[in-house]
Amino acid sequence: MPSRSQDRSSSRRLGPAALLVMAACGPGGGGGVDADTAALNRAAEGAMGRVTDRSALEVAHGFFVLGDNAADFTAWFDDSGDPVLIREHNGMGDWGNGTARYYLEGGGLAYYAAQHVRIDLQDPTAPRRRLHEVRIAFRPPAPLAGRVSGDEAQPGTTLSGLANLPEYSGRVLGEKTVDGVSVSLEDGEVAGVRVRAAVMADSARSARSARVEPIG
Protein backbone atom coordinates (compact mmCIF):
# COMPACT_ATOMS: atom_id res chain seq x y z
CA MET A 1 0.00 0.00 0.00
CA PRO A 2 1.56 3.35 -0.93
CA SER A 3 2.28 5.82 1.85
CA ARG A 4 0.12 8.90 2.33
CA SER A 5 2.82 11.10 0.79
CA GLN A 6 3.09 8.77 -2.20
CA ASP A 7 -0.68 8.93 -2.63
CA ARG A 8 -0.60 12.71 -2.89
CA SER A 9 2.22 12.78 -5.42
CA SER A 10 0.76 10.04 -7.61
CA SER A 11 -2.66 11.71 -7.70
CA ARG A 12 -1.10 14.88 -9.08
CA ARG A 13 1.13 13.30 -11.74
CA LEU A 14 -0.05 13.39 -15.33
CA GLY A 15 3.36 13.34 -17.02
CA PRO A 16 3.55 15.60 -20.07
CA ALA A 17 -0.16 15.33 -20.85
CA ALA A 18 -1.80 18.68 -21.67
CA LEU A 19 -4.96 19.34 -19.67
CA LEU A 20 -7.28 21.67 -21.56
CA VAL A 21 -10.11 23.09 -19.44
CA MET A 22 -13.01 24.50 -21.40
CA ALA A 23 -14.69 27.69 -20.23
CA ALA A 24 -16.65 28.69 -23.32
CA CYS A 25 -19.91 28.86 -21.35
CA GLY A 26 -18.42 30.18 -18.11
CA PRO A 27 -18.40 33.73 -16.79
CA GLY A 28 -17.45 36.11 -19.55
CA GLY A 29 -17.69 33.40 -22.20
CA GLY A 30 -19.50 33.99 -25.43
CA GLY A 31 -21.49 30.77 -25.17
CA GLY A 32 -20.05 29.44 -28.44
CA VAL A 33 -18.18 26.19 -28.95
CA ASP A 34 -14.43 26.73 -29.23
CA ALA A 35 -12.01 24.34 -30.94
CA ASP A 36 -11.10 22.44 -27.77
CA THR A 37 -14.73 21.98 -26.74
CA ALA A 38 -15.51 20.78 -30.26
CA ALA A 39 -12.65 18.28 -29.96
CA LEU A 40 -14.05 17.06 -26.64
CA ASN A 41 -17.49 16.67 -28.23
CA ARG A 42 -16.01 14.66 -31.10
CA ALA A 43 -14.12 12.42 -28.67
CA ALA A 44 -17.33 11.86 -26.70
CA GLU A 45 -19.28 10.99 -29.83
CA GLY A 46 -16.57 8.59 -30.95
CA ALA A 47 -16.44 6.81 -27.58
CA MET A 48 -20.20 6.52 -27.30
CA GLY A 49 -20.55 5.48 -30.94
CA ARG A 50 -18.57 2.31 -30.31
CA VAL A 51 -21.20 0.97 -27.92
CA THR A 52 -24.46 2.16 -29.47
CA ASP A 53 -25.90 -1.34 -29.84
CA ARG A 54 -25.71 -2.49 -26.22
CA SER A 55 -28.20 -5.30 -26.87
CA ALA A 56 -25.46 -7.14 -28.78
CA LEU A 57 -23.02 -6.97 -25.86
CA GLU A 58 -22.65 -9.21 -22.83
CA VAL A 59 -23.80 -7.44 -19.67
CA ALA A 60 -23.18 -7.87 -15.93
CA HIS A 61 -24.37 -6.04 -12.83
CA GLY A 62 -22.63 -5.52 -9.53
CA PHE A 63 -22.45 -3.67 -6.24
CA PHE A 64 -19.60 -2.78 -3.91
CA VAL A 65 -18.82 -0.69 -0.86
CA LEU A 66 -15.48 1.07 -0.45
CA GLY A 67 -15.15 3.05 2.77
CA ASP A 68 -18.09 5.48 2.91
CA ASN A 69 -18.72 5.08 -0.81
CA ALA A 70 -21.31 2.60 -2.10
CA ALA A 71 -21.94 1.96 -5.78
CA ASP A 72 -23.99 -0.26 -8.01
CA PHE A 73 -23.10 -0.58 -11.66
CA THR A 74 -23.89 -2.13 -15.02
CA ALA A 75 -21.04 -3.13 -17.32
CA TRP A 76 -21.03 -4.12 -20.99
CA PHE A 77 -18.29 -6.37 -22.42
CA ASP A 78 -16.80 -7.04 -25.84
CA ASP A 79 -16.24 -10.50 -27.32
CA SER A 80 -12.94 -10.80 -25.43
CA GLY A 81 -14.64 -10.29 -22.06
CA ASP A 82 -13.19 -6.81 -21.52
CA PRO A 83 -15.48 -4.02 -20.29
CA VAL A 84 -16.18 -1.35 -22.91
CA LEU A 85 -18.74 0.68 -20.96
CA ILE A 86 -19.46 0.90 -17.23
CA ARG A 87 -22.38 2.90 -15.87
CA GLU A 88 -22.06 3.61 -12.15
CA HIS A 89 -24.57 4.92 -9.63
CA ASN A 90 -22.87 5.91 -6.41
CA GLY A 91 -24.00 7.25 -3.07
CA MET A 92 -22.12 8.92 -0.25
CA GLY A 93 -24.85 9.07 2.35
CA ASP A 94 -25.59 12.62 3.45
CA TRP A 95 -22.80 13.96 1.22
CA GLY A 96 -24.56 13.38 -2.09
CA ASN A 97 -24.96 10.94 -4.96
CA GLY A 98 -24.52 10.71 -8.70
CA THR A 99 -23.91 8.75 -11.87
CA ALA A 100 -20.81 8.22 -14.00
CA ARG A 101 -20.05 6.52 -17.31
CA TYR A 102 -16.67 5.06 -18.24
CA TYR A 103 -15.97 4.28 -21.90
CA LEU A 104 -13.01 1.95 -22.29
CA GLU A 105 -11.03 1.09 -25.40
CA GLY A 106 -8.08 -1.28 -25.71
CA GLY A 107 -7.90 -1.67 -21.94
CA GLY A 108 -7.64 2.10 -21.35
CA LEU A 109 -10.04 4.89 -20.42
CA ALA A 110 -11.19 6.82 -23.51
CA TYR A 111 -14.00 8.97 -22.13
CA TYR A 112 -15.61 9.75 -18.78
CA ALA A 113 -18.81 11.67 -18.06
CA ALA A 114 -20.39 12.24 -14.65
CA GLN A 115 -23.14 14.16 -12.89
CA HIS A 116 -23.01 14.34 -9.11
CA VAL A 117 -25.03 16.22 -6.53
CA ARG A 118 -22.77 17.34 -3.71
CA ILE A 119 -23.75 18.88 -0.41
CA ASP A 120 -21.88 22.16 0.06
CA LEU A 121 -21.26 22.70 3.78
CA GLN A 122 -19.39 25.98 3.40
CA ASP A 123 -22.23 27.48 5.42
CA PRO A 124 -23.15 24.73 7.97
CA THR A 125 -26.39 26.52 8.84
CA ALA A 126 -27.63 26.35 5.24
CA PRO A 127 -26.10 23.40 3.33
CA ARG A 128 -26.64 23.62 -0.42
CA ARG A 129 -27.12 20.90 -3.01
CA ARG A 130 -24.86 21.66 -5.96
CA LEU A 131 -24.70 19.88 -9.31
CA HIS A 132 -21.18 18.96 -10.45
CA GLU A 133 -20.77 17.87 -14.09
CA VAL A 134 -17.49 16.59 -15.52
CA ARG A 135 -16.43 15.34 -18.96
CA ILE A 136 -12.94 14.07 -19.73
CA ALA A 137 -11.56 12.53 -22.92
CA PHE A 138 -8.17 10.83 -23.26
CA ARG A 139 -6.49 10.73 -26.67
CA PRO A 140 -5.26 8.03 -26.98
CA PRO A 141 -7.03 6.11 -24.17
CA ALA A 142 -5.18 6.39 -20.84
CA PRO A 143 -3.88 3.20 -19.21
CA LEU A 144 -5.75 2.34 -16.05
CA ALA A 145 -4.12 2.30 -12.64
CA GLY A 146 -3.04 -1.00 -11.09
CA ARG A 147 -5.53 -3.62 -10.01
CA VAL A 148 -7.23 -3.38 -6.64
CA SER A 149 -6.84 -6.35 -4.31
CA GLY A 150 -9.39 -7.41 -1.72
CA ASP A 151 -6.93 -6.59 1.06
CA GLU A 152 -6.73 -2.99 -0.09
CA ALA A 153 -10.49 -2.45 -0.40
CA GLN A 154 -11.12 -2.20 3.34
CA PRO A 155 -13.40 0.29 5.12
CA GLY A 156 -11.75 3.70 5.33
CA THR A 157 -9.53 3.11 2.28
CA THR A 158 -9.38 6.15 0.01
CA LEU A 159 -9.46 5.86 -3.75
CA SER A 160 -6.22 7.82 -4.02
CA GLY A 161 -4.49 5.16 -1.93
CA LEU A 162 -5.37 2.20 -4.12
CA ALA A 163 -2.81 2.37 -6.90
CA ASN A 164 -0.09 4.40 -8.55
CA LEU A 165 -0.90 5.82 -11.95
CA PRO A 166 1.10 4.81 -15.02
CA GLU A 167 2.65 7.74 -16.84
CA TYR A 168 0.47 9.19 -19.61
CA SER A 169 1.84 11.23 -22.48
CA GLY A 170 -1.35 11.69 -24.50
CA ARG A 171 -3.77 14.60 -24.67
CA VAL A 172 -6.44 15.21 -22.03
CA LEU A 173 -9.53 17.22 -22.88
CA GLY A 174 -11.80 18.10 -20.01
CA GLU A 175 -14.43 20.41 -18.66
CA LYS A 176 -16.19 20.84 -15.33
CA THR A 177 -19.18 22.90 -14.25
CA VAL A 178 -20.83 23.51 -10.89
CA ASP A 179 -24.47 24.55 -11.18
CA GLY A 180 -23.81 25.30 -14.85
CA VAL A 181 -20.82 27.60 -14.24
CA SER A 182 -17.40 26.56 -15.59
CA VAL A 183 -14.78 25.92 -12.93
CA SER A 184 -11.21 24.70 -12.94
CA LEU A 185 -10.65 20.98 -13.45
CA GLU A 186 -7.58 20.01 -11.45
CA ASP A 187 -5.07 17.36 -12.55
CA GLY A 188 -5.71 15.52 -9.27
CA GLU A 189 -9.35 15.10 -10.27
CA VAL A 190 -8.30 13.62 -13.60
CA ALA A 191 -5.94 11.25 -11.81
CA GLY A 192 -8.74 10.25 -9.45
CA VAL A 193 -10.97 9.40 -12.40
CA ARG A 194 -8.32 7.06 -13.78
CA VAL A 195 -8.00 5.31 -10.43
CA ARG A 196 -11.77 5.05 -10.11
CA ALA A 197 -11.96 3.61 -13.64
CA ALA A 198 -9.51 0.89 -12.59
CA VAL A 199 -11.65 0.09 -9.53
CA MET A 200 -14.77 -0.11 -11.69
CA ALA A 201 -13.10 -2.24 -14.37
CA ASP A 202 -11.90 -4.76 -11.78
CA SER A 203 -15.34 -4.81 -10.15
CA ALA A 204 -16.96 -5.33 -13.55
CA ARG A 205 -14.75 -8.31 -14.33
CA SER A 206 -15.54 -9.82 -10.93
CA ALA A 207 -19.28 -9.32 -11.50
CA ARG A 208 -19.00 -10.96 -14.91
CA SER A 209 -17.31 -13.97 -13.36
CA ALA A 210 -19.88 -14.19 -10.57
CA ARG A 211 -22.82 -13.35 -12.81
CA VAL A 212 -24.46 -11.05 -10.25
CA GLU A 213 -28.03 -10.25 -11.22
CA PRO A 214 -29.69 -6.87 -10.64
CA ILE A 215 -31.35 -6.43 -7.23
CA GLY A 216 -35.13 -6.10 -7.45
N, C-alpha and C positions, 0 to 999 in steps of 0.2 A: 504494500500500500504506500503510495507516495506520501511524503511529509507534507504538512500544511503549507510550508514555503514553496515546495515543488508544485503543489496544486495551483497556487497563485500564479507562478511563472508560466506553467503550461497553459493555463486558461487565457493568458494574454498573448501567446505566441501564434502568429499566423505566417511566419516566414516572410517572404517578399510579396505575398499576395496583396493586391490593391483593393482596399475596401472603399466602395463608392456609395455614399449615402445620398439618396434622392430627397430633395426638398422642394420639388416643383410646386406642390400644393400647400407648402407650409407658409408661415408668416412672410409676407412680402413676395411670395411666388406669384407667377402669372397664371397658374392653374393649367398651363399647357403641359405637354409630355415632352421632356427633353430627351436627348439621345441615350443617356444612361438608363432612364426609366423605360424607354422603348426597348432597350436591350434586355432589361429585366423582364418586361412583358413577353418578349419573344422566347426567352429562356423558360419562363413559366409555361407558355403554350406548348413548347417542345416537350417539356417534362410530362405535362398532363396528357399530351397527345399520344404518348407511348402506352398509356393504360386506359384508353377510352372504353374499350370493350372488356369491362371487368368480369362479365359473365363467362368469358372464356378462360379466366384465370382461376387457379386453385386459391382457396381462401381459408383463413384460420382466425380464430378469435381468442383473446386472452385477457388476463387481468393480473396486475401486480401492485405491490405496495413497497415503496422505497422511502424509508424515513417517514416524513409527514406527507409524502406525495403518493396518491393512489391514482391509478390509471387503468382504463380498459381500452382495448384497441381491436381493430380489424386489420389484417394484413393480407395482401394479395401477392402471389408468387408466380415466377416464370416457370418454364418447363424444367429448369435445372434445380428448382426448389429454393431459389434465392428471392427474398422479398423485393418487390419493385415499387410498392406503395404501402405505407402504413398510415392509418388514420387513428389518431389518439384522442381520447377524451380524458382529461385529467382534472382532479379536484385537490384543493389544498385546504379543505375545511373552511374556516372563517376567512381565509385569506383570498379566496377566489376560485375560479375554475376556467376551463377553456378547452379548445380543440386545436389540434395541430396535424398537418399532413407532411409526410416525408416521402419524397420521390427519389428512388434509388436507381442507379444505373451502373452496371459493371462493378458492383460491390461498393460503390461510393455514393455520397449524397449529392444529388444534382439540384434539387429544389426543395425549399421548406417554406410553408405558409402556416401562420398561426393567428388565432384570435383568442385573447384571454381577458377576462374581467378580473381586475386586481383591486383589492381594497386599499385605498390610500389613507394611511393613518397619520399623515403629517399634522392634521388637527384631530387629536384623539376624541374631542368632544363632538366632532361631526365627520366621521369617516365617509369617504366618497368611493363609489364604484366607478372605476375608470377602465375604458376599453383600450387594450394594447393590441396593435396589429403589426405583424412582422412578416416580411417576405425576403428570402435570401436565395440567390442562385449561385452555384459554383460551376465555373467553366475552366477546365473540365471538372467532372464530379470529384469531390474531395474525399480522400480516403477516410474511413471511419476510425474512431479511436479504438484502442484494444478491447478485447472481449471482457465482459463483466462476469466474475465468478460468483458463486453462491455465497462464499465467505465474505465477499466485499459488500454484497447487498444486504447489509444488516440495518436495523432501525438506527436512525441518526446519521447514516452515511450521506454525504453530500454528493451531488452529481459531479462536481468539479474534482472530487477525490477518487473517482473510479478509474481513470485511465489517463495516460499521457497522449497528447495529440501528435500524430505524424506530421512532419513538415508539409506545407502545401504551398506550391509556387504558382498556382493558377490565379484566375481572376474571380473576385467576389463582388457580386452586385447585391445591394441590399437596401431596404427602406423600412422605417419604423414610424408609426404614428401612435399618439395617445389622444383619445377622444377626437380623432380626425386631424390633429395637428402634428406636423412632422417634427421628430426629435432625433437626436443623435443616436446612431446604432454603434455601440462600442464593440471593439474586437473581442472582448471577453464574452459578450453575448453570442457572437458568431461561434466562438470556440465551444461554448456551452451547448449550442445547438448540435454541433458535431458529436459531442460526447453523448447527448441525449439520443441522437440518431443511432449510435452504437448500442445503447441500452435497449432501444426499441427493436432494432434488428435482431439482437440476441433473443429478446423475449418472443419475437415473432417466430423465430426458428424453433424455439422450445414449444410454443403453442402448436405449431404445425406437427411436431413430433408427437405431442400429447393429444392432438385433435380435441382441443377444448371447444365446447359448443357455447353459443351465446347464452347468457343467463336470462331467463324469462322468455 
